Amino acid sequence: MTTDQHNLASRIHVILQRALVEARNLASGRRCDQIFDLADIFEIIPKMLLHWEDANLDAIRRNLAHYQSKYQDTAYDYLAILNMDEHQFEEIYLSAGFAKSL
């Protein structure tokens, strides 16, 4: 795995973790429709990671953009994490120990 692939995988792991936090927060507010849509977006990502193709990144980005657009007042900003440059991501997440084990 190249450094770029490892960094991308780390970003996607952080995004998946944030989606679980968002789902928990949405559940406490009984926002079932949004939880349903969130699960639809994220359920395919683990399989994509196991069978990675270059087109997967575009599909993930497109699905996240659609979800964030639909729930712009409440959705977490997953695209900001996905679109961070490598240095910024490492500074925010890896240096803080958030994703060191990834």
C-alpha positions as CSV (number, residue, x, y, z in Angstrom):
1,M,0.0,0.0,0.0
2,T,1.4,3.4,-1.0
3,T,1.5,6.4,1.4
4,D,-1.3,8.0,-0.6
5,Q,-3.5,4.8,-0.4
6,H,-2.8,4.5,3.3
7,N,-3.7,8.2,3.9
8,L,-6.9,7.7,1.9
9,A,-7.8,4.6,3.9
10,S,-7.1,6.4,7.1
11,R,-9.4,9.3,6.0
12,I,-12.2,6.8,5.1
13,H,-11.8,5.1,8.5
14,V,-12.2,8.4,10.3
15,I,-15.2,9.2,8.1
16,L,-16.8,5.8,9.0
17,Q,-16.2,6.4,12.7
18,R,-17.8,9.9,12.4
19,A,-20.8,8.4,10.6
20,L,-21.4,6.1,13.6
21,V,-21.2,9.1,16.0
22,E,-23.7,10.9,13.7
23,A,-26.0,7.9,13.7
24,R,-26.0,7.8,17.5
25,N,-26.7,11.5,17.8
26,L,-29.5,11.3,15.2
27,A,-31.0,8.3,17.1
28,S,-31.2,10.4,20.3
29,G,-33.2,12.9,18.3
30,R,-35.3,10.2,16.7
31,R,-34.3,11.3,13.2
32,C,-35.0,7.9,11.6
33,D,-35.3,9.0,8.0
34,Q,-31.8,10.6,8.2
35,I,-30.3,7.6,9.9
36,F,-31.8,5.4,7.1
37,D,-30.2,7.6,4.4
38,L,-26.9,7.7,6.4
39,A,-26.8,3.9,6.5
40,D,-27.5,3.7,2.7
41,I,-24.5,5.8,2.0
42,F,-22.1,4.0,4.3
43,E,-23.1,0.4,4.1
44,I,-21.3,-0.1,0.8
45,I,-18.0,1.5,1.8
46,P,-16.4,-1.5,3.7
47,K,-16.9,-3.7,0.6
48,M,-15.4,-0.9,-1.6
49,L,-12.3,-0.9,0.7
50,L,-11.9,-4.6,0.4
51,H,-12.2,-4.5,-3.4
52,W,-10.8,-1.1,-4.2
53,E,-11.1,0.4,-7.6
54,D,-10.1,4.0,-8.6
55,A,-13.8,4.7,-9.4
56,N,-14.8,4.0,-5.8
57,L,-13.4,7.3,-4.6
58,D,-15.6,9.2,-7.0
59,A,-18.7,7.2,-6.0
60,I,-18.0,7.8,-2.3
61,R,-17.5,11.5,-2.9
62,R,-20.7,11.7,-5.0
63,N,-22.8,9.8,-2.3
64,L,-21.4,12.0,0.5
65,A,-22.2,15.2,-1.5
66,H,-25.7,14.0,-2.1
67,Y,-26.3,13.2,1.6
68,Q,-24.7,16.4,2.9
69,S,-26.8,18.4,0.4
70,K,-30.0,16.7,1.5
71,Y,-29.3,17.3,5.2
72,Q,-27.2,20.4,5.0
73,D,-28.3,21.7,8.4
74,T,-27.6,18.5,10.3
75,A,-25.2,16.3,8.4
76,Y,-21.5,16.1,9.4
77,D,-19.1,17.4,6.8
78,Y,-17.5,14.2,5.6
79,L,-16.3,15.8,2.4
80,A,-14.1,18.2,4.3
81,I,-12.3,15.2,5.7
82,L,-12.1,13.4,2.4
83,N,-10.9,16.4,0.6
84,M,-8.2,17.5,3.1
85,D,-4.7,17.5,1.8
86,E,-2.4,14.8,3.3
87,H,-0.6,17.3,5.6
88,Q,-3.7,18.8,7.0
89,F,-5.3,15.4,7.7
90,E,-2.2,14.2,9.5
91,E,-1.9,17.3,11.5
92,I,-5.6,17.2,12.7
93,Y,-6.2,13.5,13.0
94,L,-3.0,11.5,13.1
95,S,-1.0,13.9,15.3
96,A,-3.9,13.9,17.8
97,G,-3.8,10.2,18.0
98,F,-7.2,9.8,16.5
99,A,-6.2,7.5,13.7
100,K,-2.7,6.3,14.7
101,S,-3.7,2.7,14.8
102,L,-5.1,2.7,11.2
